[in-house]
Amino acid sequence: MRRLLSLGLLALAALCVGVASDDAAAVEKKPRKAIKVLEATYGGNCAGIAQGNVTEFVGSKCNDTNLCNYRVYYRSMGGDPAEGCEKNFSVTYSCGRKSKRETCTLAAEAGMGGEEGRPNQFCLMHCLNTTGQTGSGSSARQ
């Protein structure tokens, strides 16, 4: 009985050590100056569209990284918020608490994501140290 209890305690201790080392590894993976999406709007140029309507979607893909090439695609952002209006896209982010805000803006129709022969459009966000800059937003088509 004692042997069984000892084995059980040993297994529990090993499990706890494994969890603690996994948590430490997760903390180490977060960059020191990570992207924090402050506001993302899809269709802000259309009537009735709230600013920040896709902040949660973009943040879920890019927050806590130091590089994010976000593909703007209406289906991955909850669908079309304004049918019949060619929607633009804008994301504002920072790199850590005290850094300046950066913005990436794409003209309409930004979110077609390759449908109907239209090109994919991306917003590149980064918090990489490149010759003194803390972040930069840019747009790209593919």
Secondary structure by P-SEA (a helix, b strand, c coil): caaaaaaaaaaaaaaaaaaaaaaaaaaaacccbbbbbcbbbccccccccccccaaaaaaaaccccccccccccccccccccccccbbbbbbbbbccccbbbbbbbbcccccccccccbbbbbbbbbccccccccbbbbbbcc
